[in-house]
Amino acid sequence: MSEPIVRWVASGAPRLLGDIAADLGAGGAAALADGRVFVDGRRVTEASVVVPVGSVLEVYALRNVDRDVTVLAEHAGFVFVDKPPGLATEPDHAGVEASVVARVAERLGVARSELHALSRLDVGVSGVVTLARSAEAREQAARLRERGAWRRRYVALSCGAPEPESGTWDQALLRPRATRSGRHAERAASTRYALSGTAGPVFVPSRAGNAEVRPALLALAPVTGRTHQLRLHAAGAGVPLLGDGTYGGPERLVLASGAVRPLERVALHSAWVELELAGRKLRILAPIPPELGALWQALGGDEQAWARAVELEL
């Protein structure tokens, strides 16, 4: 989660939120309209709200995304879209409009409340996101998941090849939020994985010197759907994903040529989702983003490894 660009505690006397935003100039008014102003941790967009003394106000920066969502298909109440990196699935601290749900709602000419994200990708991750347009579609999605008729495939670039080269990661993960007891209870989590290709060697720069690594292309199939599951499982297996500084992945590499390659996103992509509807399998694919393809090529990877990662049986 990003840090606010402004944080302060209201003092003196209760004031209208609109007046406080006006004190920040045009940027404050824009943040209020975008849904980037939070009072005591709650998003507030109404200028008429009275802010009591002692309340904590936070303003977050606007997220700039140079690519928009692409609607891949609509079927039986489901909407399948290709999410670019840098865009949140649902509104977050960067505002309402910088989200897949808001942009798809505008594209389809429907209210945001009509769309429900059935899968969520982290901001730095790209690929297929599935939305439901009705309660019936949400219920159908739950039934499909219960009987294993909802499958997902991810491809990722990691710091190295896992050992063994294929199998299942079953490391339990902590809940992102504490329970009522104040403890972060563990939740079972399972990910099937397989190595599709290796590249390199390249180097990870650090204060202690450059460490040699051989990046790998992985096929990943989540069995459960925990927060940051794939990223945490890869890190737990000793092969954190490229660009994933949160979980130990490098944020830049030194190529064999000596060129420094910054990694500006998490190298994880949701390649397809497959549903069994009326006895037929419907698979929706999102193409590999050009920046990940270019990175793999710069690392010296086999171009055919992408196709293998998408088609491998896990």
C-alpha positions as CSV (number, residue, x, y, z in Angstrom):
1,M,0.0,0.0,0.0
2,S,1.3,3.4,-0.9
3,E,2.0,6.1,1.7
4,P,-0.1,9.3,1.7
5,I,1.4,12.4,0.2
6,V,-0.3,14.5,2.9
7,R,-1.3,13.5,6.4
8,W,-2.5,15.7,9.2
9,V,-4.7,15.9,12.3
10,A,-7.7,18.3,12.2
11,S,-7.4,20.9,15.0
12,G,-8.9,24.2,16.0
13,A,-12.6,23.6,15.2
14,P,-14.7,21.3,13.1
15,R,-14.5,22.2,9.4
16,L,-16.1,21.2,6.1
17,L,-14.0,18.7,4.2
18,G,-14.4,20.9,1.0
19,D,-12.9,23.8,2.8
20,I,-9.9,21.8,4.0
21,A,-9.4,20.5,0.4
22,A,-9.6,24.0,-0.9
23,D,-6.6,24.9,1.3
24,L,-4.6,22.5,-0.7
25,G,-5.4,24.3,-3.9
26,A,-6.5,22.6,-7.2
27,G,-4.8,19.4,-6.1
28,G,-6.9,19.1,-3.0
29,A,-10.1,19.5,-4.9
30,A,-9.0,17.0,-7.6
31,A,-8.0,14.4,-4.9
32,L,-11.5,14.8,-3.3
33,A,-13.2,14.2,-6.6
34,D,-11.0,11.3,-7.4
35,G,-11.6,9.5,-4.1
36,R,-8.1,9.9,-2.9
37,V,-9.0,11.6,0.4
38,F,-9.5,9.5,3.5
39,V,-10.8,10.6,6.9
40,D,-9.8,8.2,9.8
41,G,-9.1,5.5,7.2
42,R,-12.4,5.9,5.3
43,R,-12.7,7.2,1.7
44,V,-14.8,10.4,1.7
45,T,-15.8,12.3,-1.5
46,E,-18.5,14.7,-0.2
47,A,-17.3,18.2,0.4
48,S,-20.2,18.8,2.8
49,V,-18.8,16.3,5.4
50,V,-17.9,17.9,8.7
51,V,-14.4,16.8,9.9
52,P,-14.3,16.8,13.7
53,V,-11.3,17.9,15.7
54,G,-8.8,15.1,16.1
55,S,-9.6,13.3,12.9
56,V,-6.7,12.1,10.8
57,L,-6.9,13.2,7.1
58,E,-4.8,11.6,4.4
59,V,-4.4,12.4,0.7
60,Y,-2.9,9.9,-1.7
61,A,-1.2,10.6,-5.0
62,L,-2.9,9.9,-8.4
63,R,-1.7,6.7,-10.1
64,N,-0.7,7.3,-13.7
65,V,-1.4,4.4,-16.0
66,D,-0.4,4.7,-19.6
67,R,-2.4,1.7,-20.8
68,D,-6.1,1.0,-20.5
69,V,-8.1,-2.2,-19.9
70,T,-9.1,-4.3,-22.9
71,V,-12.4,-6.1,-22.8
72,L,-11.6,-9.6,-24.0
73,A,-15.0,-11.2,-24.0
74,E,-18.5,-11.2,-22.4
75,H,-20.4,-14.4,-21.8
76,A,-23.3,-15.6,-19.5
77,G,-23.0,-12.6,-17.2
78,F,-19.2,-12.6,-17.0
79,V,-16.9,-9.9,-18.4
80,F,-13.3,-10.9,-19.0
81,V,-10.7,-8.1,-19.3
82,D,-7.0,-7.7,-19.8
83,K,-5.6,-5.6,-17.0
84,P,-2.4,-3.6,-17.6
85,P,0.2,-3.3,-14.9
86,G,-0.1,-0.2,-12.7
87,L,-3.9,-0.4,-12.5
88,A,-5.7,-1.6,-9.4
89,T,-8.5,-4.2,-9.8
90,E,-10.8,-2.3,-7.5
91,P,-10.6,1.3,-6.2
92,D,-7.8,1.8,-3.7
93,H,-6.0,4.7,-2.2
94,A,-5.0,6.0,-5.6
95,G,-8.6,6.8,-6.4
96,V,-11.7,5.4,-7.9
97,E,-11.0,5.9,-11.6
98,A,-7.6,4.3,-11.5
99,S,-9.3,0.8,-11.2
100,V,-10.4,-1.9,-13.6
101,V,-13.9,-1.9,-12.2
102,A,-14.4,1.9,-12.8
103,R,-13.0,1.8,-16.3
104,V,-14.9,-1.2,-17.4
105,A,-18.1,0.2,-15.9
106,E,-17.6,3.4,-18.0
107,R,-16.8,1.3,-21.1
108,L,-20.0,-0.7,-20.7
109,G,-22.1,2.2,-19.7
110,V,-23.2,0.6,-16.4
111,A,-22.9,1.6,-12.7
112,R,-19.8,0.5,-10.8
113,S,-22.0,-1.3,-8.3
114,E,-23.2,-3.6,-11.2
115,L,-19.7,-5.1,-11.5
116,H,-18.1,-7.5,-9.0
117,A,-14.5,-8.6,-9.4
118,L,-14.3,-12.4,-9.2
119,S,-10.5,-12.3,-9.3
120,R,-8.1,-9.6,-8.2
121,L,-4.7,-8.9,-9.5
122,D,-2.1,-6.9,-7.6
123,V,-1.4,-3.4,-9.0
124,G,1.9,-4.5,-10.5
125,V,0.5,-7.6,-12.2
126,S,-1.2,-7.9,-15.6
127,G,-3.6,-10.2,-17.3
128,V,-7.1,-11.7,-17.2
129,V,-9.5,-10.4,-14.6
130,T,-13.0,-11.8,-14.5
131,L,-16.0,-9.6,-13.5
132,A,-19.6,-10.6,-12.8
133,R,-22.5,-8.4,-13.9
134,S,-25.1,-10.1,-11.8
135,A,-25.7,-12.1,-8.6
136,E,-26.5,-15.1,-10.7
137,A,-23.0,-14.9,-12.3
138,R,-21.4,-14.6,-8.9
139,E,-23.3,-17.7,-7.7
140,Q,-22.3,-19.6,-10.8
141,A,-18.7,-18.7,-10.2
142,A,-18.8,-20.0,-6.7
143,R,-20.3,-23.3,-7.9
144,L,-17.6,-23.6,-10.6
145,R,-14.9,-23.1,-8.1
146,E,-16.3,-25.6,-5.7
147,R,-16.2,-28.4,-8.3
148,G,-12.9,-27.4,-9.8
149,A,-14.3,-26.1,-13.0
150,W,-12.6,-22.7,-12.8
151,R,-9.0,-22.9,-13.7
152,R,-6.3,-20.1,-13.9
153,R,-2.9,-20.0,-15.4
154,Y,-0.2,-17.5,-14.6
155,V,3.3,-17.1,-16.1
156,A,6.1,-15.5,-14.2
157,L,9.8,-14.6,-14.4
158,S,11.7,-15.6,-11.3
159,C,15.3,-15.3,-9.9
160,G,16.0,-18.9,-10.6
161,A,14.7,-22.4,-11.2
162,P,12.8,-24.0,-8.4
163,E,13.8,-27.3,-6.9
164,P,12.3,-29.7,-7.9
165,E,11.5,-28.3,-11.3
166,S,7.7,-29.0,-10.9
167,G,5.4,-29.8,-8.1
168,T,3.1,-28.1,-5.6
169,W,3.9,-25.3,-3.1
170,D,1.7,-25.8,0.0
171,Q,3.2,-23.2,2.4
172,A,0.4,-21.8,4.6
173,L,0.1,-18.0,4.5
174,L,-0.8,-15.5,7.2
175,R,-4.0,-13.5,6.8
176,P,-3.2,-10.0,5.7
177,R,-5.4,-8.6,8.6
178,A,-5.4,-9.7,12.2
179,T,-8.4,-11.6,13.6
180,R,-10.4,-10.3,16.5
181,S,-7.9,-11.8,18.9
182,G,-5.2,-9.6,17.3
183,R,-3.4,-12.6,15.7
184,H,-2.6,-13.1,12.1
185,A,-4.0,-16.7,11.6
186,E,-2.5,-18.9,9.0
187,R,-4.5,-20.0,6.0
188,A,-3.9,-23.1,3.9
189,A,-2.6,-22.2,0.4
190,S,-1.6,-24.3,-2.6
191,T,0.0,-23.5,-5.9
192,R,1.0,-25.9,-8.7
193,Y,4.1,-24.9,-10.6
194,A,6.5,-26.1,-13.4
195,L,9.7,-24.7,-15.0
196,S,9.2,-23.8,-18.6
197,G,12.7,-22.3,-19.4
198,T,15.8,-20.7,-18.0
199,A,18.0,-17.8,-19.2
200,G,21.0,-15.8,-18.2
201,P,23.3,-15.6,-16.4
202,V,22.7,-12.1,-15.3
203,F,23.6,-10.2,-12.1
204,V,21.7,-8.7,-9.2
205,P,23.6,-5.6,-8.0
206,S,23.9,-5.0,-4.2
207,R,26.3,-3.3,-1.8
208,A,28.1,-6.5,-1.3
209,G,28.7,-6.9,-5.1
210,N,26.9,-8.4,-8.0
211,A,25.3,-11.8,-7.4
212,E,24.9,-14.1,-10.4
213,V,21.4,-15.5,-11.1
214,R,19.8,-17.5,-13.9
215,P,16.2,-16.2,-14.3
216,A,13.5,-18.8,-15.0
217,L,10.1,-18.8,-16.7
218,L,7.5,-20.5,-14.6
219,A,4.0,-21.8,-15.2
220,L,1.8,-21.3,-12.1
221,A,-1.7,-22.6,-11.3
222,P,-3.2,-21.4,-8.0
223,V,-5.4,-24.0,-6.3
224,T,-6.4,-21.6,-3.6
225,G,-6.8,-17.8,-3.9
226,R,-4.9,-16.1,-1.1
227,T,-3.7,-12.5,-1.1
228,H,-0.2,-12.4,-2.9
229,Q,-0.2,-16.2,-2.9
230,L,1.9,-16.7,-6.0
231,R,4.4,-14.1,-5.1
232,L,4.8,-15.4,-1.5
233,H,5.0,-19.0,-2.6
234,A,7.7,-18.2,-5.1
235,A,9.7,-16.2,-2.5
236,G,9.2,-19.0,0.0
237,A,10.7,-21.5,-2.5
238,G,13.8,-19.3,-2.8
239,V,12.9,-18.0,-6.3
240,P,11.3,-14.6,-5.8
241,L,9.8,-12.9,-8.9
242,L,11.7,-10.3,-10.9
243,G,10.6,-6.8,-10.0
244,D,8.9,-7.9,-6.8
245,G,10.9,-5.9,-4.3
246,T,8.2,-6.4,-1.6
247,Y,9.1,-10.1,-1.4
248,G,12.8,-10.1,-2.1
249,G,12.9,-10.0,-5.8
250,P,15.4,-7.7,-7.6
251,E,14.2,-4.4,-8.9
252,R,17.1,-4.1,-11.4
253,L,19.5,-6.5,-13.2
254,V,22.9,-6.2,-14.8
255,L,23.0,-8.0,-18.1
256,A,25.9,-9.8,-19.5
257,S,26.7,-6.8,-21.7
258,G,27.0,-4.6,-18.5
259,A,23.8,-2.8,-19.2
260,V,21.6,-2.1,-16.2
261,R,18.0,-3.2,-16.7
262,P,15.5,-1.6,-14.3
263,L,12.4,-3.8,-13.5
264,E,9.4,-1.5,-13.3
265,R,6.7,-4.1,-12.6
266,V,6.2,-7.5,-11.0
267,A,7.0,-10.1,-13.7
268,L,3.7,-12.0,-13.2
269,H,1.0,-12.3,-15.8
270,S,-2.5,-13.9,-15.6
271,A,-2.4,-15.7,-19.0
272,W,-5.8,-17.4,-19.1
273,V,-8.9,-18.4,-17.2
274,E,-10.9,-21.4,-18.1
275,L,-14.6,-22.1,-17.1
276,E,-16.8,-25.1,-17.8
277,L,-20.1,-23.8,-18.8
278,A,-23.0,-26.0,-20.0
279,G,-20.6,-28.9,-20.5
280,R,-18.2,-26.8,-22.6
281,K,-14.8,-25.3,-21.7
282,L,-14.4,-21.6,-22.3
283,R,-10.8,-20.4,-22.1
284,I,-10.1,-16.6,-22.3
285,L,-6.5,-15.6,-22.9
286,A,-4.6,-12.4,-22.4
287,P,-1.5,-12.0,-24.6
288,I,1.9,-11.8,-23.0
289,P,2.7,-8.1,-22.4
290,P,5.4,-6.7,-24.7
291,E,7.6,-5.5,-21.8
292,L,7.8,-9.1,-20.3
293,G,8.5,-10.6,-23.7
294,A,11.2,-8.0,-24.3
295,L,12.7,-8.6,-20.8
296,W,12.9,-12.4,-21.4
297,Q,14.6,-11.8,-24.8
298,A,17.1,-9.5,-23.2
299,L,17.9,-12.1,-20.6
300,G,18.6,-14.6,-23.4
301,G,15.5,-16.8,-22.9
302,D,14.0,-19.1,-25.4
303,E,11.0,-17.5,-27.0
304,Q,9.1,-20.8,-27.2
305,A,9.2,-21.0,-23.4
306,W,6.1,-18.7,-23.3
307,A,4.0,-21.1,-25.3
308,R,5.1,-24.0,-23.1
309,A,4.3,-22.1,-19.9
310,V,0.8,-21.3,-21.2
311,E,0.0,-24.9,-22.4
312,L,1.8,-27.0,-19.7
313,E,-0.5,-29.4,-17.8
314,L,-0.2,-28.7,-14.1
